[in-house]
């Protein structure tokens, strides 16, 4: 049986959704991870990945359309 010796926090920075010239949207963000010991001390900070993705769905809801 393994014992947990670290806790992790994964979070994003620089999140944005951008309209492109061709009419679609690109989503961008950067993922990072903090590593903590069991006393809550930060012991490592790591860049995980950077995402660029073409969105295949409507990125924004029309204002007021879905309100009751």
Backbone as JSON, one array per atom type, in Angstrom:
{
  "sequence": "XXXXXXXXXXXXXXXXXXXXXXXXXXXXXXXXXXXXXXXXXXXXXXXXXXXXXXXXXXXXXXXXXXXX",
  "N": [[0.84, -1.18, 0.0], [0.59, 2.18, -0.91], [1.76, 5.34, 0.33], [0.58, 8.65, 0.55], [2.62, 11.36, -0.1], [2.84, 13.89, -1.07], [1.0, 16.84, -2.05], [-0.87, 18.27, -4.72], [-1.49, 21.13, -6.79], [-3.14, 22.14, -9.56], [-3.31, 24.64, -11.98], [-4.47, 27.3, -14.17], [-3.11, 29.88, -16.29], [-3.21, 32.98, -18.11], [-5.55, 32.61, -19.63], [-7.57, 32.8, -22.49], [-10.05, 33.53, -24.95], [-10.2, 33.83, -28.33], [-11.34, 35.57, -31.17], [-10.87, 34.65, -34.47], [-9.63, 35.63, -37.75], [-10.94, 34.08, -39.67], [-13.41, 33.58, -38.67], [-13.87, 31.71, -36.66], [-13.16, 30.53, -33.28], [-10.34, 30.56, -31.08], [-9.04, 28.92, -28.3], [-6.91, 29.59, -25.6], [-4.54, 28.71, -23.1], [-2.29, 28.39, -20.28], [-0.94, 25.79, -18.38], [-0.03, 25.11, -15.04], [1.67, 23.58, -12.23], [1.68, 23.29, -8.76], [3.58, 21.87, -6.16], [3.28, 20.46, -3.01], [4.49, 19.74, 0.3], [3.34, 17.59, 2.99], [2.93, 19.32, 5.09], [2.09, 21.6, 3.94], [3.93, 23.24, 2.72], [5.28, 24.87, -0.07], [7.09, 23.15, -2.45], [7.82, 22.81, -5.06], [7.42, 24.23, -8.29], [5.94, 23.98, -11.36], [5.87, 24.2, -14.89], [3.42, 22.89, -16.97], [1.99, 22.57, -19.52], [1.17, 24.26, -22.62], [-1.76, 25.32, -24.13], [-3.39, 25.51, -27.25], [-6.33, 25.66, -28.92], [-8.72, 24.95, -31.42], [-11.98, 25.95, -31.19], [-14.87, 24.03, -31.27], [-17.47, 24.71, -30.95], [-20.07, 27.08, -30.09], [-18.72, 29.84, -28.54], [-19.68, 31.77, -26.77], [-22.62, 32.64, -24.96], [-25.63, 34.12, -26.09], [-26.56, 37.24, -24.81], [-29.09, 37.37, -22.4], [-30.68, 35.49, -23.7], [-30.94, 32.97, -22.51], [-31.97, 33.4, -20.03], [-34.48, 33.16, -17.51]],
  "CA": [[0.0, 0.0, 0.0], [1.41, 3.38, -1.01], [1.41, 6.45, 1.21], [0.65, 9.94, -0.09], [3.61, 12.21, 0.54], [2.75, 15.22, -1.66], [-0.27, 17.33, -2.56], [-0.65, 19.04, -5.94], [-2.49, 22.1, -7.22], [-3.0, 22.45, -10.99], [-4.06, 25.86, -12.29], [-4.19, 27.89, -15.48], [-2.83, 31.31, -16.43], [-3.31, 33.55, -19.45], [-6.68, 32.05, -20.35], [-8.29, 33.72, -23.36], [-10.76, 33.03, -26.13], [-9.93, 34.86, -29.32], [-11.98, 35.47, -32.47], [-9.89, 34.65, -35.54], [-10.06, 36.28, -38.99], [-11.76, 33.17, -40.46], [-14.73, 33.51, -38.07], [-13.92, 30.77, -35.54], [-12.51, 30.94, -32.03], [-9.21, 29.8, -30.55], [-8.9, 28.99, -26.84], [-5.51, 29.48, -25.2], [-4.18, 28.81, -21.69], [-1.05, 27.74, -19.85], [-1.17, 25.04, -17.16], [1.07, 24.99, -14.09], [1.4, 22.71, -11.09], [2.43, 23.48, -7.52], [3.76, 20.64, -5.38], [3.39, 20.77, -1.59], [4.66, 18.64, 1.23], [2.13, 17.4, 3.79], [2.75, 20.45, 6.0], [1.6, 22.71, 3.15], [5.03, 24.05, 2.19], [5.52, 24.76, -1.51], [8.43, 22.62, -2.68], [8.13, 22.83, -6.48], [6.5, 24.93, -9.19], [6.27, 23.38, -12.65], [5.09, 24.45, -16.1], [2.97, 21.6, -17.5], [1.79, 22.63, -20.97], [0.47, 25.41, -23.18], [-2.81, 24.83, -25.02], [-4.08, 26.29, -28.28], [-7.31, 24.73, -29.47], [-9.84, 25.48, -32.18], [-13.23, 25.61, -30.51], [-15.83, 23.44, -32.2], [-18.8, 25.03, -30.44], [-20.24, 28.51, -29.87], [-17.96, 30.14, -27.34], [-20.37, 32.69, -25.87], [-24.07, 32.62, -25.03], [-26.2, 35.43, -26.37], [-27.03, 37.86, -23.58], [-30.52, 37.38, -22.19], [-31.38, 34.43, -24.41], [-31.16, 31.8, -21.66], [-32.48, 33.82, -18.72], [-35.93, 32.94, -17.34]],
  "C": [[0.88, 1.24, 0.0], [0.87, 4.49, -0.11], [1.55, 7.76, 0.42], [1.65, 10.81, 0.65], [3.61, 13.64, -0.01], [1.29, 15.55, -1.98], [0.04, 18.24, -3.74], [-1.81, 20.01, -6.18], [-2.19, 22.41, -8.69], [-3.87, 23.66, -11.28], [-3.64, 26.41, -13.64], [-3.88, 29.37, -15.33], [-3.06, 31.7, -17.89], [-4.43, 32.91, -20.28], [-7.33, 33.12, -21.21], [-8.97, 32.95, -24.48], [-10.7, 34.15, -27.15], [-10.64, 34.57, -30.64], [-10.9, 35.59, -33.54], [-10.48, 35.25, -36.82], [-11.0, 35.4, -39.82], [-13.12, 32.91, -39.82], [-14.87, 32.54, -36.91], [-13.16, 31.32, -34.35], [-11.38, 29.99, -31.68], [-9.2, 30.01, -29.03], [-7.44, 28.76, -26.5], [-5.41, 29.52, -23.68], [-2.86, 28.1, -21.44], [-1.33, 27.07, -18.52], [0.12, 24.91, -16.35], [0.66, 24.05, -12.96], [2.29, 23.1, -9.92], [2.46, 22.16, -6.77], [4.04, 21.04, -3.93], [3.72, 19.53, -0.78], [3.42, 18.58, 2.12], [1.92, 18.46, 4.86], [2.27, 21.69, 5.26], [2.67, 23.64, 2.61], [5.2, 23.81, 0.7], [6.94, 24.28, -1.74], [8.81, 22.58, -4.15], [7.04, 23.56, -7.23], [6.88, 24.51, -10.6], [5.31, 23.82, -13.75], [4.71, 23.09, -16.68], [2.85, 21.65, -19.02], [1.13, 23.95, -21.35], [-0.5, 24.89, -24.22], [-3.25, 25.9, -26.0], [-5.05, 25.32, -28.92], [-8.37, 25.49, -30.27], [-11.11, 25.0, -31.49], [-14.24, 25.15, -31.55], [-17.27, 23.66, -31.74], [-18.87, 26.55, -30.26], [-19.6, 28.87, -28.54], [-18.68, 31.03, -26.35], [-21.88, 32.54, -26.06], [-24.56, 34.03, -25.34], [-26.81, 35.97, -25.09], [-28.56, 37.84, -23.52], [-31.28, 36.21, -22.81], [-31.76, 33.27, -23.5], [-31.62, 32.15, -20.26], [-33.96, 33.57, -18.66], [-36.62, 34.2, -16.94]]
}
